[in-house]
Amino acid sequence: MPDIQPIQFDGEATSNDVRAKILQQEPFAIRTFTPSQCVISHSAGSYHFTPEGRKLADFTSGVLVANLGHNPVSWWNRVIEYLGLGTIKEGGEFANCVPLTAYNAITEVEAQANERLIANLQAAPGGGRINQIMWSASGSEAVQKALWAAMKRKPGKDMIIATRGGFHGKKGLAGAVTGSEKDKERDHRVQFISFPIEECDDVETRKQPIDLTRYQQELDALWAEHGERLCCVITEPYLGGGGSYHPQKEYLQLLESFCREHDLVFILDEIQSNFGRTGPMYAFSHYEIEPDVVLLGKGLGNGVPVSAAVGRNDVFECLGYGEASDTWSANPLSSAAVLATLDEFESTDALEKGAHLATIIEAGLIRLKETGAISRVRGEGCVWGIECADVGDREGAVIANQIIEKCYRADGAALAIHLLGALAGKVLRISPPLTMCPQECQAYLDRLYDVCQQVANT
Ligand SMILES: Cc1ncc(COP(=O)(O)O)c(C=O)c1O
């Protein structure tokens, strides 16, 4: 058993105590590593607060969940209203409150969420094929359910093409289509093709045209070998957990046309990108593709656990009664959260705010290369990855951890920033809420510049 010691920082009595207790009573396996292990007492908008009263800008939005910021008041009021909690009287009961679980039953709030989400998807360029929703609670479950449906669509066709280096979750089939054939005990129903990592390893590289010949050849070879058994292609708009690689749109269009040519289900995992992360409501719009199935999660409920596979009814209806059911799918709290989140996006300028913030983030991150701590910058909209350089005898992964810790600690009056543990070893994710105040975001980007400079010169 590894001897893991709780992370402790001077002057953080309460946080240190919580960190130590958590480590005693929970296996560390449920938490990814970060050198800060930030303890959060409360959060509002784009900020977290520690029990010691320190304020940190949240450059992660949870993990790309709180696209509208944490606990927005108007959003909560809407959730409460959809749940029927807004009508409670003094001394009364929650007489009009929907149940929090409605297994083997149906609530009107679920029907409302279906109608609104389908309308929102169909209004988006590329959403024309979507007419049904298969709800679930976590991203991996949505992936699993979509793959089950695709695998049952035609007898004997149970093989999946996934893109190498992707992240779709850790459980079941979601784990099987994550990473590559090298990572695990192979599920031989999953075949991988290359993702154009070299062609988009930096914002500048991505501006170059992409040569698709190699990818077309890989697809053709797979078809020649396994065409009889292939049922679907699953990919992400950009490799998220794999290190923030945002491809030229022609690559995704190639996968789409391969699916059309061979009648395969084209599944796009937008669990990380949905609800405005890359600019438009859904990334499929600006990649100019029309998936058969889209996987939604994270920002879909702005913090309430909810996910969904949305797509063609003729695909989903291949599953029989109960085959995709579970305790939490379409629970009323998640339906209320989806409705409230849709309300906010449809009635406010959240997307425009995100588009404006994107320009500030892009410029601020590209500037970080001057410090020598950052070698590559990749991203779009409000989702970016900065790759840490090797500095002297310190590898990029060490630099990444030093930046995270320094951003967290922020001695004296310096601004503090909350960052996720590095992706793919040395890539720091920068993804603040779309609604973060642009001037404040600029100030925190300037602070990140100082931190990178200090780390590089240590
Ligand atoms: C693109 C993508 N798909 C699927 C998942 C899995 O979601 P969950 O952790 O909710 O199971 C994630 C999580 O980070 C993701 O980024």
PDBQT file of the ligand as one rigid body, heavy atoms in Angstrom, charges set to zero:
ROOT
HETATM    1  C1  LIG A 501     -15.705  14.058 -22.956  1.00  0.00    +0.000 C 
HETATM    2  C2  LIG A 501     -16.065  13.321 -21.694  1.00  0.00    +0.000 A 
HETATM    3  N1  LIG A 501     -16.841  12.234 -21.777  1.00  0.00    +0.000 NA
HETATM    4  C3  LIG A 501     -17.196  11.539 -20.687  1.00  0.00    +0.000 A 
HETATM    5  C4  LIG A 501     -16.769  11.910 -19.437  1.00  0.00    +0.000 A 
HETATM    6  C5  LIG A 501     -17.165  11.092 -18.238  1.00  0.00    +0.000 C 
HETATM    7  O1  LIG A 501     -18.054  11.776 -17.440  1.00  0.00    +0.000 OA
HETATM    8  P1  LIG A 501     -18.275  11.316 -15.915  1.00  0.00    +0.000 P 
HETATM    9  O2  LIG A 501     -17.030  11.616 -15.174  1.00  0.00    +0.000 OA
HETATM   10  O3  LIG A 501     -19.445  12.169 -15.480  1.00  0.00    +0.000 OA
HETATM   11  O4  LIG A 501     -18.616   9.866 -15.925  1.00  0.00    +0.000 OA
HETATM   12  C6  LIG A 501     -15.963  13.046 -19.296  1.00  0.00    +0.000 A 
HETATM   13  C7  LIG A 501     -15.482  13.480 -17.968  1.00  0.00    +0.000 C 
HETATM   14  O5  LIG A 501     -14.571  14.230 -17.803  1.00  0.00    +0.000 OA
HETATM   15  C8  LIG A 501     -15.587  13.760 -20.466  1.00  0.00    +0.000 A 
HETATM   16  O6  LIG A 501     -14.791  14.846 -20.400  1.00  0.00    +0.000 OA
ENDROOT
TORSDOF 0
